[in-house]
Amino acid sequence: AFHDTLLKPLQADLALAVSSDAVPAWEANSFRSYAKYVWMISEPPENDYQYWFDEIAQGCFNRRFSKADAELIGDKIRGIWLGLIKATKHRTASSILIYFRWLALQHLENNGLLNKYKHLIITRSDYHFIAPHPPVSSLMPGTIMVPEGEGYGGVTDRHSVMCMEDAPRVLA
């Protein structure tokens, strides 16, 4: 259904940013069979995404993202923003989404893909596409297309469509 309702109608290429540890029966995976790009990384030690956020902080800002930083965020920002950074005590896996979007951006930049494509769709593999995706050709820079619902006090992170020139600001 994913191929027939998203890839084919939009004549889109598929890129996967995934955990190499969490991909069961990878070779038989239908997403893998359609993917033009596959970007994999291992799960962090003890499945605590503070590890990867610390790597980003060191590489981008020349500083650490410590357990104390995570605890402070957990104390100051209530909710589910950085789940799976264990010291925040946020109860979801939301930091995975943030991390893999950052990972995708790194690959888009490093492989010259920001200039190759006009639009970018970020979606989850468990999102069900029951009808052809709406056209994206009229989407203007500076706007993001998201479905209604499941915002939980904000904007849903389950599916986003943007102009590629907006990707660095949205995914970083």
N, C-alpha and C positions, 0 to 999 in steps of 0.2 A: 504494500500500500504506500509506503514512503516514497518509493521510486515513482509510482504512478500518480501520486497526488502532490509531490513537491519537486523532485528532481526533473522529471520529464516535462511537466507544464512550464517550468521556469528555465528549462535548459541549463540546469545548474550543475556545478561540480560539487562533490561532497568531500569535506575534510573532517577527519575525526581527531579530536584531542581526548585521549583516553588513558586510563591506568593500565599498564601492562600486566599488573597483578590481578585485575578484576575482569579480565576478558575471557569468559568461558568459551570453549570450542571456537576459538578465534577464526580459524580458517573457514568454518561453515557459517560464520556470522554474515547475515545479509547486508548489514551496513558496510562491512569490510569489503564485500564483493563489489559494491558500487563506489567505494572511496577512491578518489584520485590522490588524496593526501592522507597520511596517517602519522599522527604525532603522539608518541607514547612516552610515558614516564612511570617509574615505579611509585608505589604508595610510599608515603613518608614513614620513618621509623615509628612503631607503635600506633600507626594510623593517626598521628597528630600533625595536622597541617601547619602548626606553628613552625615546623621544620622548613617547609617550603616558603612560608612567609618570611622567615628569617633569612633564607637564601636571597629572596627578592630584596629585602631591606639592605643586605650587605652589597649586593650587586648594583642596585639602583641609587641607594642613598648613603652608602658607606657607613651604615650603622647597623645595629642588631635589633631584632624584634624578639625581645626576651619573654620569658614566662611572666615576669613582673608587668611588662607592657600588655600582654594578653589578659592578665588578671585585672589590670586597670580598665581596659576596654570592657571586660565582663561586668565590672562594678558600675561603670559610668553609662554604658549603653545596654539597656535591657532589651530582651527579645531574642531573636534568632539570627542575628547578623553574621556571626563568625563561628557557627557550630563546627565541630571537629578540630577547632583549636581548643584543646581540652581545658586549658587554664581559664578560658572565658566562661566556662560552664553554660554556654549556649547549647540548647538541646537538639539542634538539627545538624545537617551536614552542609550547611550553606557555604562554608568557606571553600568547599570543593568547587562550586560553581565559579566563585571569584578566581580561584587559582587556575582552573582550566581555561577560563576566558583570557587570563593574562598569558598563559602558555600559548594559546592560539594566536594572540597578538604578536608574541615573539616570533613565531614561525611565519606569520603573514609578513612581518617586517623583514626578517632575515632571508626569506625566499623571494622577495620582490613581488609578493602577491597583492599588496595594497594598490599597486598601479595596474595590475592585470584584470581585476574585476571591478564592476561598477557598484554592486550591492553585496551585502553580507547578511546571511541569516544565521542566527545563533539559536539552536533549538536543542531539546533534550531527546535522547533516544527512546524514552518512554512516552513521548508525546504522540497521540494518535491522530493521524491525518485521515479524516473520513471523506473529505471532498478536496478537489483541486485547490491548491494554495492561491490566494488572491494575487493578481499581478503586482509586481513591485516596480515596474518601469517608471511610474509617475512619482515615485517617492523622491522628495527633494532633500538636498543636504540640510542637516540640522533638525531633521524630523526622524522619529523612530516609530515603527509600526509594531504594536503589541496587541495580543488578544485581550478581550475584556475578561475580568474575573481573576480570582486567586491572587489578588494583590496584597492581602493581609495588611492593609494600612499603607501600602505603597503601590508600586507598579510590579506586575508579575515578571518574573525572571525566566519563565518557562519557554518563551519564544520571542525573539526580537528580530526585526528587519531594519537595516540601516543602509545608508550610502557608505561605501567603503571609506570615503574620506573622513567619516565620523568615527570609524572603528578605533583609532588610537585614543580618542577621548572617552569612548563608551567602555572599551575593554580594559583600559589601564586602571 
